[in-house]
Amino acid sequence: MSEKRRNSLRTLFVCAFVVGLALPALAVQPRERLARYDGAVKPRAGGTVAISPLAVDELPSGDSLRRGWEKFVTEQGGGWKVYIDPRSGLPALAEGRGIPWVPGPGNTLQSDGPVTIERLERLARNFLAEHQALLGEWNDQIEIDPEASVERRPGVYQLVFRQVVDGVRVENARFDFHVAAGNLVSFGTHRWARVTTSGVPRIDAAEAQTIFDAYLGGEDRESRVPAAPPELTLLALDPRMERSPAPWQGARGEGLAHRLVWRLSFRVPGEAPLWVGEIDAHSGEVLAFYDAAHYASVRGGVFPRMGNGDCAAGGCDFPHPLPFADISEDGQASVFTDDFGVYQCNSDGAPVTTSLDAQYVRIADECGPTTESAVCAEGLDFGQRAGENCAVQPGASDGNTSAARTSFYHVNRAKQAARAYMPDNTWLQGVLTVNTNVNNTCNASYGGQLNMFRAGNGCGNTGENLGVVVHEWGHGMDDNDGGGFDNPSEAYADVVAIFWSHDGCIGPGFYVDGRTCSGFGDTCLECTGVREMDWAKRQSGEPATPAGFVDPRCDAGDGPCGRQVHCESHPISESIYDLATRDLPAMGLDAASAWQLAEKLWYETRTGSGGDIYNCSLPA
Ligand SMILES: [Zn+2]
């Protein structure tokens, strides 16, 4: 190709239309971030305590616990349901029609002064003493949690007691009481059992630190900055100390064991993880080592395939993680979510904002700016479809459109997959601008940026259409793989779309008025996209060859045969589709392996490709 022609091609807005859909094969992706101490991670054995409560009437009829609770229910006039935690023999939940505690609309007690948490605490302690045979004797281990004990709504109270041994709290153990309309209406325990482990440590914090340092090794000790003072805590664990949780089958009341631990933590400045070690304060054993950083995610509604509302075919949006999105916490410089849309909060309550002006993709939506914010720890949810084109959810920014979210997601995934094949390609490392809801219809284009058009005139919004989005991105990849555009670039773009969709129909849902593609006169039987590259699904049932298809059907143009470039995509794209779905399977490959091989052959031969994809000399 002459230099002049190449330049004219480069400046041309390459028309689009593409296909496909298909999630990237995550297995071929390299892990984006390997944290420094990943190799030392040790999950807390027994830390996940599976609880399957048992209704009291499921206990054997002669069981003394069952008889005791039946007596309780009778005394309260019936109407109570009690579920036992087999690990402790205590109620996981008891709920009923109410036991009058303080004056309220649910009883006839006479008003006698204000209802306070202190007053309710006294009532709860009296209740425990009255029902000691069923609830146990905890006076030496129980204390009210003033932060968790609150009036949730007028007249509705939650009381939470914590278990404390030798001044050390048992983590996550709680005994709850709920009062509504003046009555006790429910109570229950969680991870609550008699502690037989001493809360007085045998080793001190300094000794625990020495053990921790030895566990981690000394190489980068200087880089570790303590994140919090050493903390002594009691853990209630499954006594089997196994990694995977299972319901308790052992003796009732023996389903929890306690370990006193020193919890030590550190960060490495500039890195996300908050590393935590737990060292048994009696034995010195390293019980656990893990990343405790609080991660939240950016997510939003994305159309898997198209925006036409045909849910079974991938035409309805649902929440997806938004990968590599920008996140600014409290006005600080942006960081980026990982490939699962996850980010880390420095401060859980801080505000975070994103504008999809991100690591690899920048969205510019013509409906308005895209800016969403949230509380850091809660994560940032863009929400889902509100309607066509510029419609957004109430309160959402003008540019938080279905096309913005969907294009952001799919272009990111396409780039991510390509980075795995072409790790040295600088364009893939850069930021690609995607203009969504461009005020036009029935097309899309690439010209250094992607331009995705609105729905209308019988066409769907191309920014909501995986196949079209990836086709346009394919032009960009073609432009930036070295060697300039292939000719026709339409074939490059169609092939990329086919790989993503595993579908010969390029951009199904492009037409939403019942039309199928024209096939340049060889009518598409079912494809609502722009081209059908499975010849069996066109009227003729014949593969498109230069002599049999391009010559009689394609108008004059700039393709290798001197014909229109979209039309000339057919012989090439059909060959690739045939290779993946017919030729390779005929040689014995399963479908998934056939697609993978075809894709690998394609991408790994793209670097430096350009000019005519094939030689052609049609009859004069
Ligand atoms: Zn195109």
Boltz pocket constraint, residues with backbone or C-beta under 6 A from the ligand:
constraints:
  - pocket:
      binder: B
      contacts: [[A, 14], [A, 15], [A, 16], [A, 17], [A, 18], [A, 471], [A, 472], [A, 475], [A, 489], [A, 490], [A, 493]]
      max_distance: 6.0
